[in-house]
């Protein structure tokens, strides 16, 4: 089972403030544990939304909206992709995370869909073929 572990943005992360050396070191140790245990598939921090953009879909129209975006509590500052045997195992690993906020905050854990979650269909076969292309490029 794969899970996305989402670190929510803060005013500081949205202002582009970098983590302290102590936090970077603590996260490096934590990430090393995750990798050695075969849990971490990917993960990184995200730059503030002031450096990003959104694409708004209205029917067939696409509108580009440049950041920054409001409501930092709903924004993402970083993530991990975990592979575990269960949601409970993902939760246990997330509980070991150094507090990325230095104050009160929360991280969110969401299971990723797998192609096996969908019924067989030509569209799902096409997704599998695209996945093989991705693997070939890696």
Buried (B, 14 or more C-beta within 10 A) or exposed (E): EBBBBBBBBBEBBBEEEEBEEEBEEBBEEBBEEBEEEEBBBEBEBBEBBEEBEEEEEEEEEEEEEEBEBEEBEEBBBBBBBBBBEEEEBBBEBBEEBBEBBEEEBEBEBEBEEEEEEEEEEEEBEEEEEEEEEEEEEE
